[in-house]
């Protein structure tokens, strides 16, 4: 656990780094494949709009334990007017109801469906309600949602261009378009129903995705400040460091945001059944996953690609490459110089042996000298009658031991030439 807790700090300090920006071709390939599948599903299958968008009729009646989904579907099919109807179990407990969405029915057709359901499902006809929904209301919702989306994108472009720069605005818009297309494509491929709550959730995830992207861009701006005046890293390297520094934060934020949404989608959907809340949770869950992916693998790599096209940053990349190649050459030269050859090693060994052989013992006479003299403290010789006659000599190669009382002990004196006459005090006679 402690290692996992230190991952964030190591990523922030650059001790551990994942090359997100350097592998942008891989991320582009994955996103391109998902986008192609999404577009194929969108144009081939289309979206499954609810009755609120395409118009029709909504039939509702209380759900009992004796009524199953298959029984309701068979009863609706027997009416002859319920072909292609969508049957949903909404709510739980005493408030649970069956909701049937069919095409547009006139009054007489609605009455016929009521009587058929009441007879086959043993439900009082008075408890079966038939509501008619016009397509104009769904068209108004779609129009308002499109207007809100356009206004949102315009405001975002203006804000990012002022607060950051236009390249960051372009990268953020590409990430947003990526999230929208993937979310809509998943709805088309899976056949999820598009309700008014779905449109609201789609606008919500755009804000969430943009929030995460702006946090990463702010760190990129901080890391790239004054970058052109040095040759320490390229723009892509600085952007990748910023992405690693905010990686743990992005993951934690996404996980915390997805937990309640997943609880509403899976637990709430299973207990409460399908409904507007479940439609909202579904689009939020899909969009948050896509937004987290785009903020890490799409937005920042696209920004780095746009910046690297600038001539200034191209020149910076060349300076960084030259500096890196010079550092590698210097390291190789230093490593080569630090490895001694066999001849050099032998010569060095011979020099050390020769040096050790020149250390002579104190009892060895130097050429042109008499017998060794015994030096005594204070510079007096033993033949002066004195004081150092009985003292031991200090062997060669040993440090002199300090005398009792903290005074320095005997120190080895240099050999005296025989031509130097001795005086009674142990001093040499001047010529």
C-alpha positions in Angstrom: 0.0 0.0 0.0 2.9 2.4 0.8 4.3 1.8 -2.7 0.9 2.7 -4.3 0.7 5.8 -2.1 4.0 7.0 -3.3 3.2 6.6 -7.0 1.6 10.1 -7.2 4.7 11.7 -5.6 7.1 9.8 -7.9 5.1 10.8 -11.0 5.1 14.4 -9.9 8.9 14.4 -9.3 9.5 12.7 -12.6 11.0 9.6 -11.1 8.4 7.5 -12.8 7.0 8.5 -16.2 4.6 7.1 -18.8 5.2 8.3 -22.3 1.7 9.3 -23.2 2.7 12.0 -25.7 5.4 10.0 -27.4 2.9 7.2 -28.2 0.3 9.4 -29.6 0.0 7.4 -32.8 -1.1 4.4 -30.8 -3.8 6.4 -29.0 -4.9 8.0 -32.3 -5.3 4.6 -33.8 -7.4 3.3 -30.9 -9.6 6.4 -31.0 -9.9 6.3 -34.7 -11.1 2.7 -34.6 -13.7 3.5 -31.9 -14.8 6.6 -33.9 -15.2 4.5 -37.1 -17.3 1.9 -35.3 -19.4 4.7 -33.7 -20.1 6.4 -37.0 -21.0 3.1 -38.7 -23.4 2.3 -35.9 -24.9 5.8 -36.1 -25.5 5.8 -39.8 -26.4 2.1 -40.2 -28.6 1.6 -37.2 -29.5 5.2 -36.1 -30.5 6.3 -32.7 -33.4 4.9 -30.8 -35.4 8.0 -29.9 -38.0 7.9 -27.3 -41.6 8.9 -27.9 -40.8 12.4 -26.7 -38.8 13.0 -29.9 -40.7 11.0 -32.5 -44.2 11.3 -31.1 -46.5 8.5 -30.2 -48.5 7.1 -27.4 -47.6 6.1 -23.8 -49.7 3.5 -22.1 -49.3 3.0 -18.3 -50.9 0.7 -15.8 -49.9 -0.7 -12.3 -47.5 -3.6 -12.2 -48.4 -6.7 -10.1 -46.3 -9.7 -9.2 -48.5 -11.9 -11.3 -47.6 -10.0 -14.5 -44.4 -10.6 -16.3 -42.6 -8.8 -19.1 -43.3 -11.5 -21.6 -47.0 -11.4 -20.8 -47.2 -7.7 -21.3 -45.3 -7.9 -24.6 -47.6 -10.7 -25.9 -50.7 -8.7 -24.9 -49.4 -5.6 -26.7 -48.6 -7.6 -29.8 -52.2 -9.0 -29.8 -53.7 -5.5 -30.1 -52.4 -5.2 -33.6 -51.4 -1.5 -32.9 -48.5 -2.3 -30.7 -46.0 -3.6 -33.2 -42.5 -2.4 -32.3 -43.7 -1.2 -28.9 -41.2 -0.6 -26.1 -42.2 -2.1 -22.8 -40.5 -0.9 -19.6 -40.9 -1.7 -15.9 -40.7 1.6 -14.0 -40.4 2.1 -10.3 -40.5 -0.5 -7.5 -42.9 -1.7 -4.8 -46.4 -0.4 -4.7 -45.5 2.4 -7.1 -44.2 0.1 -9.8 -45.9 0.5 -13.2 -45.7 -0.9 -16.7 -44.9 1.7 -19.4 -45.5 0.9 -23.1 -44.4 3.2 -25.9 -46.1 2.7 -29.2 -46.6 4.6 -32.4 -49.1 7.4 -32.7 -52.6 6.0 -31.9 -55.9 7.7 -32.4 -58.7 7.7 -29.8 -60.4 4.6 -31.0 -57.1 2.7 -31.3 -56.3 3.7 -27.8 -59.6 2.4 -26.5 -59.1 -0.9 -28.2 -55.6 -1.3 -26.7 -57.0 -0.5 -23.2 -59.7 -3.2 -23.5 -57.2 -5.9 -24.8 -54.7 -5.3 -22.0 -57.5 -5.3 -19.4 -58.8 -8.6 -20.6 -55.5 -10.4 -21.0 -53.7 -9.1 -18.0 -56.7 -8.9 -15.6 -56.2 -5.2 -15.0 -59.2 -2.9 -14.6 -59.6 -0.7 -17.7 -59.9 2.4 -15.5 -56.3 1.9 -14.3 -54.9 1.9 -17.8 -54.0 5.3 -19.0 -53.2 6.3 -22.6 -51.3 9.5 -23.3 -50.7 11.0 -26.7 -47.3 12.8 -27.3 -46.7 15.0 -30.3 -43.4 15.0 -32.1 -43.3 18.8 -32.0 -42.3 18.8 -28.3 -39.4 16.4 -29.0 -38.3 18.6 -31.9 -38.3 21.7 -29.6 -36.1 19.8 -27.1 -33.6 18.8 -29.9 -33.5 22.4 -31.2 -32.9 23.9 -27.8 -30.2 21.3 -27.0 -28.4 22.1 -30.3 -28.5 25.8 -29.6 -27.1 25.2 -26.1 -24.3 23.0 -27.5 -23.3 25.7 -30.0 -23.3 28.4 -27.4 -21.3 26.3 -25.0 -18.6 25.6 -27.6 -18.3 29.3 -28.6 -17.9 30.3 -25.0 -15.3 27.6 -24.4 -13.2 28.7 -27.5 -13.2 32.3 -26.3 -12.3 31.5 -22.8 -9.5 29.1 -23.6 -8.1 31.4 -26.2 -7.9 34.2 -23.7 -6.9 32.2 -20.6 -4.4 30.0 -22.5 -4.0 30.1 -26.3 -5.8 29.1 -29.4 -3.9 25.8 -29.8 -5.2 24.7 -26.4 -8.7 25.7 -27.5 -8.4 23.6 -30.6 -7.1 20.6 -28.7 -10.0 20.9 -26.2 -12.6 21.1 -29.0 -11.1 18.0 -30.6 -11.4 16.1 -27.3 -15.0 17.3 -26.9 -15.9 16.2 -30.4 -14.2 12.9 -29.6 -16.4 12.4 -26.5 -19.6 13.4 -28.3 -19.2 11.0 -31.2 -18.1 8.1 -29.1 -21.0 8.5 -26.7 -23.6 8.8 -29.5 -22.0 5.9 -31.3 -22.3 3.7 -28.2 -26.0 4.6 -27.9 -26.5 3.6 -31.5 -24.6 0.3 -31.3 -26.2 -0.7 -28.1 -29.6 0.5 -29.0 -30.0 2.6 -25.8 -33.0 4.8 -25.9 -32.4 8.6 -26.3 -34.7 10.5 -24.0 -34.7 14.2 -22.9 -32.6 13.2 -19.9 -30.0 11.8 -22.3 -29.6 15.2 -23.9 -29.2 16.9 -20.5 -26.6 14.3 -19.5 -24.7 14.8 -22.8 -24.3 18.5 -22.1 -23.2 17.6 -18.5 -20.4 15.3 -19.6 -19.0 18.0 -21.9 -18.4 20.2 -19.0 -16.9 17.4 -17.0 -14.5 16.4 -19.8 -13.5 20.0 -20.4 -12.8 20.5 -16.7 -10.3 17.7 -16.6 -8.7 18.9 -19.8 -8.2 22.4 -18.5 -6.5 21.1 -15.3 -4.0 19.3 -17.4 -3.5 22.3 -19.7 -2.8 24.6 -16.8 0.0 22.3 -15.6 1.4 22.2 -19.2 1.5 26.0 -19.3 3.3 26.0 -16.0 5.9 23.5 -17.1 6.5 25.2 -20.5 7.0 28.7 -19.2 10.4 30.0 -20.4 11.0 26.8 -22.2 12.3 28.5 -25.4 15.1 30.1 -23.5 16.7 26.8 -22.5 17.5 23.5 -24.0 16.5 21.2 -21.2 13.5 19.6 -22.8 11.2 19.8 -25.8 7.6 20.9 -25.6 6.4 17.3 -25.9 8.6 16.2 -23.0 7.4 19.1 -20.8 3.7 18.4 -21.7 4.2 14.7 -21.0 5.7 15.5 -17.6 2.6 17.7 -16.8 0.3 14.9 -17.9 2.1 12.5 -15.5 2.0 15.0 -12.7 -1.8 15.3 -13.0 -2.4 11.6 -13.8 -3.2 10.4 -10.3 -5.5 13.4 -9.7 -7.4 12.8 -13.0 -7.9 9.1 -12.2 -9.0 9.8 -8.6 -11.5 12.5 -9.7 -12.9 10.2 -12.4 -13.3 7.2 -10.0 -15.0 9.3 -7.3 -17.3 10.8 -9.9 -18.2 7.4 -11.4 -19.0 5.7 -8.2 -22.3 7.5 -7.5 -23.3 7.4 -11.2 -22.6 3.6 -11.3 -24.7 3.2 -8.1 -27.6 5.0 -9.8 -27.2 3.1 -13.0 -26.8 -0.4 -11.8 -28.3 -0.5 -8.3 -30.9 2.2 -8.8 -31.8 0.8 -12.3 -32.2 -2.7 -10.9 -34.4 -1.6 -8.0 -36.3 1.3 -9.5 -36.4 0.1 -13.1 -36.0 2.2 -16.2 -36.8 5.9 -16.0 -35.5 9.3 -16.5 -33.0 9.0 -13.7 -31.6 5.8 -15.2 -31.4 7.5 -18.7 -29.4 10.3 -17.1 -27.0 7.9 -15.3 -26.4 5.9 -18.4 -25.2 8.8 -20.5 -23.1 10.2 -17.6 -21.4 6.9 -17.1 -20.5 6.5 -20.8 -19.5 10.1 -21.2 -17.3 10.3 -18.1 -15.3 7.2 -19.2 -14.9 8.7 -22.6 -14.0 12.2 -21.2 -11.3 10.7 -18.9 -9.8 8.8 -21.8 -9.8 11.9 -24.0 -8.2 14.2 -21.4 -5.3 11.9 -21.0 -4.7 10.3 -24.4 -6.1 12.8 -26.9 -6.1 16.4 -25.7 -2.5 16.8 -24.5 -1.0 14.8 -27.4 -2.9 16.9 -29.9 -1.7 20.0 -28.2 1.9 18.8 -28.3 1.6 18.0 -32.0 0.2 21.5 -32.8 3.0 23.2 -30.8 5.8 21.1 -32.3 4.8 22.5 -35.8 5.8 25.9 -34.6 9.3 26.9 -36.0 10.4 28.0 -32.6 9.7 24.7 -31.0 11.2 22.9 -34.0 14.5 24.7 -33.3 14.1 23.9 -29.6 13.8 20.2 -30.4 17.0 20.4 -32.4 18.9 22.1 -29.6 17.7 19.5 -27.1 18.7 16.7 -29.4 22.2 18.2 -29.9 22.6 18.6 -26.2 21.5 15.0 -25.5 23.9 13.6 -28.2 26.8 15.7 -26.7 26.0 14.4 -23.2 26.0 10.8 -24.4 29.3 11.3 -26.2 30.9 12.8 -23.1 29.7 9.9 -21.0 31.1 7.4 -23.4 34.4 9.2 -23.5 34.5 9.3 -19.7 33.7 5.6 -19.4 36.4 4.7 -21.9 39.0 6.8 -20.0 38.1 5.3 -16.7 38.8 1.7 -17.9 42.6 1.1 -17.6 44.3 -1.2 -20.2 46.3 -4.2 -19.2 49.7 -2.5 -19.9 48.6 0.5 -18.0 47.5 -1.6 -15.0 50.9 -3.4 -15.0 52.8 -0.2 -15.2 50.8 1.3 -12.3 51.4 -1.9 -10.3 55.1 -1.7 -11.0 55.3 1.9 -9.9 53.6 1.1 -6.7 56.0 -1.8 -6.0 59.0 0.4 -6.7 57.7 3.1 -4.5 57.3 0.7 -1.6 60.8 -0.7 -2.2 62.4 2.8 -1.6 61.3 2.8 2.0 64.4 1.8 3.9 64.7 0.5 7.4 66.3 2.7 10.0 69.1 0.2 10.4 70.2 0.4 6.8 73.3 2.6 6.1 73.0 5.0 3.3 75.9 5.2 0.9 78.8 7.2 2.3 77.7 7.1 5.9 79.0 5.7 9.1 77.2 3.4 11.5 73.7 4.5 12.4 73.3 7.0 15.1 70.7 6.8 17.8 68.8 10.1 17.9 67.3 11.2 21.2 64.7 13.8 22.1 65.8 17.4 22.0 68.2 16.8 19.2 70.9 15.2 21.4 72.9 12.1 20.3 73.7 9.1 22.4 77.5 9.7 22.4 77.0 13.0 24.2 76.9 11.0 27.4 73.5 11.4 27.9 70.1 11.1 28.2 69.1 9.0 25.2 71.5 6.2 25.5 69.0 3.7 26.8 66.1 4.7 24.7 64.7 2.6 21.9 64.8 3.8 18.3 61.6 4.3 16.4 61.3 1.7 13.6 60.9 2.8 10.1 57.3 3.1 8.8 55.8 3.6 12.3 54.5 6.8 13.7 56.2 8.1 16.8 54.2 7.5 20.0 53.4 10.5 22.1 55.4 10.7 25.3 53.6 10.7 28.7 52.2 14.1 29.7 51.1 14.9 26.2 54.5 15.9 24.9 55.6 14.7 21.6 57.7 11.5 21.5 60.9 10.8 19.7 61.0 11.8 16.1 63.1 10.2 13.5 65.8 12.5 12.4 67.5 12.5 9.0 70.9 10.8 8.6 73.9 12.9 9.2 76.8 12.8 6.8 80.1 11.6 8.1 81.7 14.8 7.0 79.7 16.6 9.6 81.8 16.9 12.8 80.0 16.3 16.0 80.2 18.6 19.0 79.7 17.7 22.6 76.2 19.1 22.7 75.2 17.0 19.7 75.3 19.9 17.4 77.2 20.0 14.2 80.2 22.1 13.8 79.9 24.8 11.3 82.6 25.0 8.7 
